Amino acid sequence: MSFLTRIAVLFLLLAAAAANAADKPNVVIVITDDQGYGDLSCHGNPILKTPAIDKLHGESVRLKDYHVSPTCSPTRSAFLTGHWTNRTGVWHTIMGRSMLRENEVTMGQVFKDAGYATGMFGKWHLGDNYPYRPEDRGYTEVLRHGGGGVGQTPDYWDNAYFDGSYWHNGTPESVKGFCTDVFFDYAKTFIKSSKEANKPFLAYIATNAPHGPMHAPEESSSPYKDVGNVGLQNFFGMIANIDDNVGKLRTFLDEQGLTENTIFIFTTDNGSSSGWRTFNAGMRAGKGSEYDGGHRVPFFAHWPKGKLTGGHDVEPITAHVDILPTLIDLCEIAPPEGVKFDGRSIAPLLDPTTGTDWPDRILVTDSQRVKDPIKWRKSSVMTSQWRLINGKQLYNIKADPGQKSDVASGHPDVVARLTEFYDAWWEDLLPSFSNDTAIYLGHPNDNPARLTSHDWITTGSTPWNQQHIRKAMNGDRNTGFWNVLVHEAGDYEIRLRRWPETADKPLNASLPPGADVPGVKAYRTQPGKAIQPVKASIKVGKVSAKADIQPGDREVVFNLTLPQGKTRMTALFTTADGEEFGPYYAYVQKK
């Protein structure tokens, strides 16, 4: 074959590959935070107005009995992997139990491997250190806040929904504007650049709104000033702002000529945190609950080229674990090698013309929010007709959607069948519970590593937001240890701080309150309490050290030689009268 012939063949192959890539459907996912099924006017909310999402609802295929986890990190872990939350290591939102196990393959990685550009914007909440960050898990363009929300402990210091800084591909970048607007704007830039590069794209837009604290642009919240309290007013305002951004994004896709071959998904991560007492579409309870109000949420999918249009309702029960296998089918891409999904593709259900004979299924959701999972804790074993709650109460959801009448005594056969399924489900997951996730120390992709009290493992709570840091939250039940993995044996510098580097204040300093923003009081408005530590101690596995603290010291620096391996890292500041505080921030660098 001549040189010119080889060039021609190569050109044809590249052209074929480009044509194939261009033919792949794009995927846009908007997943909001703490917005329940009833927090939409298309679902009957009598106060809240969501015209853009209502329009999407009217043009989409809708999952009518779609379930997630009752809280945020667990839902995200299942949604992005197709695995039960408890299998992924994510059964809480703090305490080291919100980090997605390293062996899990995410949606981002699956689509990246299939040749897609992959973008993640907003709330990740599956780990802020290597190897858990979105940039470590297949996403090639990332703009995110830290932790589970703007202003939480891992987030950039003093962030409060407006302006501030977010991590852009691993580096803090200052931004202007309301957080939701910023995340959508960066997503649009990513989409446009992907189109220009002739690459199909996955844009995962995960807003922290309407999660508390309740802040919204005043133009979005002002229509709800008569609802009775500032928190609910701004909760509705955040949703109104999301609605506005959904409408603008869909217009942008129209203008870019991308709507026809883009799978556009709108959903949420758990039941309503605030709106459910006002309107809950007939369901019982809200966020965190094992009842349907805690985990039955909206899911709309629109894709004109794939005929996902027309306002078609899917009645059989579905769940977050189904979404990744379904997208793999719809986009005709390769599933991750060696991965067995806990969910299943519901692609046949989405097409109203197929008439698929869909078998009855049993699904499980639960809310653990403890150090180690507890069998039957806040659980719901579900079919399209039944809900077995905590292994004891049984509800016929078709006849009793508000879950008011426990009929367990009248249906022992149903209780037995659902119990048998749950027992097998639990035994399958049980061996994985002891496989604690650990933050890498000394890995070249995250050196120095920045550790925060958000990920302390405790038996109580932990200082998970910056208001807690300012209050100097402490005590035996609120001070814990970090699970760490020393990537490589060697010499390490460990710097312990009460305030983060960006605050740059002495350990014993107080801190003035920060500026407020519209809505409730921002975390940063809490005055920073002064403490007076005189000694510091640290223990990493079997290696330990102590040091004196002088007034005005900004940090305590330890230089330790550490062996490779997984272990625990514990550190304390101690005052002259014996009061103990954990260092809320630690910076660890391999020399």
N, C-alpha and C positions, 0 to 999 in steps of 0.2 A: 504494500500500500504506500502510495507516494505521500510526501509531506503535505501537499495541498489537500489530498483526499482525507488524510488523518485530521487536518484542521476542519474540513467540512463536516466530518462525522462528529467531531467534538462539538462543533457549533450546533448541529442538529440535536445532540444529546442535551446540551445546555438549554436549548430552546424548548425541548420537550419537557425538561425538568421545570423550567419557568412556567410553562403552560399548565403543567400539573399542579404546581404550587398555587398559581392564580385561580385554579378551579376549586381548590379546597375552601370550604366555608370558613370564614372568620368567626371568632367567638368573642362576644362581649358579655361579661357577667357583672351585674350590679347587685351586691349583697349588702344590705344595711344592717345596723346594729341595734338590737333591742326594739325593733319595730314589729308589732304583732299582726296577726291576720286581720284584726279589726281596725287597724290603724291606716285604713284606706277608704276613701269615699266610695269606690266601686264595690266594696264589701259592706256598705251600708252605714258607715260612720256618719252620724248626723251633724257633726261639727267640723271635722277636718275636711279640707278640699284638696284633692290630688288629681287634677284634670289630666296631666300628662301620663301618669301611671294608669289612670282609668282608661285612657285611649289605648295604651299598650295592652291592658287587660282585654279590651274589646276586640283586639286584633290577634290575640295569641291563643296558644294551647295552654290550658290552666290545669295544674295538678290540684284537685279539690281536697285530697286527703294526704297531704305531703307533710312529713315529719322530720324534725331535726333534733338536736339535743336542747335541753332547756337553758343552756348558757353558751357563751360565745366561743371560747377556744375549742371545746369539744366538737361543736358543730363544724368549725372550720377544718379540723383534722379529718373528720369523716367525709366532708364535702370534697376535699382536695385529694383524698387517697382512696376512697371507696371501701375503707375499713372502719369497723366499729371504733368509736372513740377510745374505749378502754383498751383496745388492742394497740392503739397508736401511742399509748403513754400519756394521752391528754385527757384527763378526767377532771381537771380543775382549771381555774383561770390564773392562779398564782402558785406560790410555794414549790416551784420547780416542776409542777405537774401540768404546765402549759407548753412544754417543749416537745415538738414532734420528733419521735424516734428517728435516728439517723437511717435506719434501714427502710423507712417508708418512702415510697416513690410518689411524688406529688403530681398533680395535674400539670403544673408548670414544666416539670421534667419530661413528662410524656409528650407534651406538645412541642417542647424544644427539640426533643429527639426526632420528632416528625417533621422538622424543618420550619416550624412556626417561630415568629418573633413572639416573645412572651413578656408581658408587662404586668406588674403588680403595683397597685396604688391605694394607699390608705392604711387600713388596719390589718396587720399580719397576725399577731398575738399567738405565735407558735414558736417563740424563742427569739432572743435578741443577740445571741452569741453564735459563733461557729459551733456546730454545723447546722444550726436550726433556722437561720435567717432566710428570707425569700431569695436573696442573691446566691445562697448556697444550694437552693432547692429547685433550680431550673428557670428562674426568672431573670431575664437579661436586661430588663429596665425596671427599676424599683424606685418608688418614692413612698416612704412609710414613716409613721410615727413609731415611738417605742412603746413596749408593753401593750396593755389592752385598751389604751385610750390616750388621747391628748392630755398631758398633765400627769400621767402616771409616773411612777418612779423611774422606769427605764427611759422615759421620753426626754427629749432635749429640755434642759432646765428652764422653768418658768413658761413653757408653752401653755397657751390658754385659748385654743380654737381660732383666734384671729392672729394673723401674721405668725411670728415665731420661726422655727427651723424644723426641717424634717430630713431624714437620711435619704439622700439621692445616690443610689448605687454605692451605699456604704459611707458616704461623706456627708456631714451636716451641711444643709443648704438653706439659707434664709429665704422666706417666701412672704408675699403680701396677700392678704385676703382671708376670707373664712375658709376653714379647713376643707369642707366638702367641695367648695368651688375650686380650690387648688388641686385636689385629687382628680377631679373631672378634667380640669384644664391640662394637667400633665398627661392624662390618659389620651386626650384628643391629639396632643402633640405626638405621642407614641404611635397612635393609629395612623396619623398622616405620614409619618416617616416610614412606617411599615409598608403602607401602600406605595410610596415612592420607591421603595426598595423591591417592590413586586414580591413581597412575602406575605403569606397568610399570617394572621395574628390572633393571639389570645390576650385579651385585656381583662384583667381581674380587678374590678374597682370595688373595694371593700371599705365603705365609709365607716368612720367611728360614730357618726351621728345616726340615730338620735340617742346614743348612749349618754348618760350623765357624766359630768355636771351639765346642767341644761343651759346651753348658750346657743343663740341663733341670731342671724342678722335681724335688725329691728324691723326691716321692711317685710321679713318673712313671719315674724312673731306677732306683729301689731294686729293682724286680723283676729287674733285669738286672745286679746287682752281681757275679754269678759269671761274666760273659762274658770276663773276663781283663784288660781295661784300661778306664781311666776314660773314654777317648774314645769307645769303642764303646758302653759302658754309657749314656752320655749321648746318643749318636746314637740308640740305640733308645728312650731316654726321651723325646727330642723327638718321635719318631714316635708313641709311645704318647700323648703329650699332644695331638698333631694329631688322632689317632684319637678321643680323647675330645671334642675340639672339633667334629669332623665330626658325631659322634653328637648333641651338644647342639644344633648348628645345625639338623640335620634335625628334631629334636623341636620346636625353635622354629618352624620352617616349618609343621609339623603344627598347632601351637597357634594360629598365625596364619591357618590355613586356606589356606595358599599352596602346599602340596606338589603338589596335583593339576596345577597349571598352571605349575610351575617346572621348567625344565631345570637339573638339578643335575649338574655335571661335577666329577669328581675326576681329577687327572693330576699329573705331575711334570715337572721341567724338564730332567733329564738322568739318566744312569746314576748308580748309587750311588757316593758318595764314600768310604764306610767299610764298609758292610755286605756288599759284594759278595764279599769274601774269606771271609765266613762262609757266605753262601748267595746264589747268583746265578741261580737258576732255569735252570741248565744253560748259561748264556751265558758268553762270553769277555770278561774285563776289566770296567772300571768307568768312572766319570766321566772325560771327556777323551779317551776312546779312540774310534778309528774302528771297532772291532769292536762287535757288537750290544750288549754290556754297557754301552757308553758312551752309547747313544742310543735303544734300544728301551725304552719305559716304559709304565706303566699308563695307561689312559684308560677311564673309566666314565661313562656318561651315563644319567640317569634322568629320565623325564618321563611321568608316568601319562597325562595327557590326550593326549599325542602318541604313546602306545603304545611308548615306549622303556622297556620293563620286561622282566622274565621271565628274566634271565640269558642273553641271546642273545649269541653270539660272532660278531664280524665278522672273517673270515679274511684278505681281501685287504689288501695293504700300504697304509698311510695315513700321513699326516705332519702336523706342526704347521701347515703352510701351508694345510691343508684346513679348519681349524676356523672361521675367520671366514666364508668363503663358505658353509659348512654352516649356521652359526647364522643368517646372513642368510636362507637358504632356510627353515629351521625356523620362524623368527619372522615370516616374510613381510614383511620390511622392505626398503627400497630399498638397493641396493649403492651404494658411493661413486662419484660420477660421474667417468668418465674413468680409472678404475683397472682394470687387468687383473691378476687374481690369478695367482700362480704355482701355487697349489693349486686344488683343485676341490671343489665340494660333494659330500660323501659321504652326503647325506641319503637317497638311495635304498638305500644299504647298511645303514642303521640300522633299516630296517623289514624284519623277517624274512618278511613276507607278500608282498613284491613280487617276489622271485625275479629281481632285476635281473641281466642279463648284463653283468658288470663287466669291462671290458677290462684286460689286463695293463698295468702302468705302470712307468715308470722314475723313481726319485726319487734325490736326492743329499743327503747330509749331510757336513759336514766340520768340523774343529776347527783354525782358523787360529791364533789367539792370538799373532799377530805384528803388527808395525807395518803391513805391507802384505801382502795375500793372496799366497800362493804356490800355483801350480797343482799339483794332486794332493796337496797337503799333508794328511795324516791324513784322507783322504776315503773314503767308502763310496758306491758307485753301486749302487742296490738295485732289485730286483724282488721279487715274492712268493717267488721261488725262489732268486735269485742275489744275492751280494754281491761286488762288485769292489772290493778294498781297495788304496788308493794306486796304482791303475792297474796293479797287478802280480798280486796274489793273487786267486784266485777261489774262492768257497765256495758249495756247494749247501746253502743254509740249511735246506731241508726234510730232507735226509738227514744234515746235519752242523750242528746248531744251535750246537754249541760251537766251530765254526770252527777245527777242528784239521787238516783235510786240504785243502791247496791243490790244486785240480783245474784250474788255468789251462791247463796244457799239454794237457789232454784235451778242452778246449772252446774252441778258438780263435775260433769263430764267436760265442760268447757274449761273450768278451772284446772282440772287435771291435765288436759292437753296443753294448755298454755304454760302451766308449771313445768311439765316435762320438757318443753322446748327451752324455757329459761334455764333450767338446771343444766342442760347440755350446752347451752350458750355460755353460761358462766364457767363451766369446767373447761371449755375450749380456750377461754381467755385467761383463766387463772394463772397459768405458768408465766405469762408475760408481765404480770404485775410487779414482780421483783426486779425486773430489768430497768432500773432507774436511769433516766437520761442524765447526762453529765456535761457540764460546760468545759470545752477544751481550753487548756492553758498551754501557751507556747506554740500553737499552730500558726504557721506562716500566714494563713488567711485571716487571722484575727489576733495580731500581736502588736501592741498590748491588748489584752482582753479586758473589757469593762464589765464588772459584775455589780449587780444591785440587789437591794434587800427584797425586791419583788420576787426573786427566785430563792430566797431562803426557804429551806424546808423546816417546818415547825409542826407542832401539834395544836397550835392555836391559830392566830392570824399572822400577818406580816405587814410591814409598812409598804403598801403597794402603790400609794400615790404620793405626790409631792407635798400635799397637806400633812400627811403623816410624818414626812421627813422634817418639815418645819415645826411640827409639834414635838419632835424627838420621841416618837412612840417607842416604847421599850418594854422590858419585862420578860420573864422566863418563857411565857407562852407566845411572845411576839418577837423573839430573837432566835434565829436558827443557824443552820449551816448550809453551805453550798455543796452540791455534788459536783466534783470536778474530775477531769481526766487530763493528767499531765501527759501531753502529747510526746514529749521527748525528755529524757533525763537531762539535767543540767542545772545551771545557776539561774535563779529567777529573782527579779525585783518585784516586791509586792508593796503597793502603796495603799494605805488605809485612810479613808476620808469620811468625815461626817457630811460635808457638803461636796457636791460634784466639782470637777475641775472648772467647769464653766461658771460656777458661782465664785470660786477662788477666794474662799473665806477661811479664817482660822477655825480650828476644831471647836474652840470655846466661844466663837462669835454668835451673837444673835443676828437676825436678818430682818430688815424692814419688810412690811407687806408690799406685794407687787400691785400693779395696776389692775383694776377690775375691767370686765368686758360685759356686754349686754347679757342679761339673764340673771341666774343665781350667782352667788359669790364664787369667784374662781378659786381654785386650789391655792394659787400664788398669793392671794390676799391674806392668808394666814400668817401672822408675824412669826418669824423663826425664833424659837426658844433657845436660849444659851444653855449649854452644858459645860461642865468643868472637869473633863477627864484628866487624870494624872498618870495613868498607865495604860499601855496597850499590850495585847497578847494575841498570838496567832498560832494555829496548829493546822498543818496540812499533812494528813495521814499521821505518821509517827514523828514528823519534823515539827518542832515547836520553838518559839522564841518570845521574849518579852522586851519592852522598852519603856522608858520614862517619856512623859509628854511635858513640854514646856509651854507656858502661856504664849499664844501667838503662833504656835505650830499649825501649819495648814494640813499636814499629813504626817503619818508615821510610816517610815520606810523600813522594810525588812528585806534582807538579802539572804535567800535560802537556797540550798542545794537539794533538789527534789528528784526522787526516782520516778521513772515512767510508770503510769498506771492510773487506774480509777480509784478515787478516794474521797474524803470529805475535807472541806476547808472551813474552819471556824475562827472567828476573830471577835475581840471585844475591846471596848474602851471602858475603863473603870475610874470612877471618881474617888476622891479622898474618903468619902463616907461609904464606899462599897457599892454604889449604884452602877449598874452595868448597861451599856448601850452597844448594840452591834454597829460596826461601821457600815453605813447604808450604801457606800460606794467603795469598791476595791478595784485597783488597776494592776494587772499582773502581766509582766513582760519577761520573756526569756531573753537572756543576754546573748 
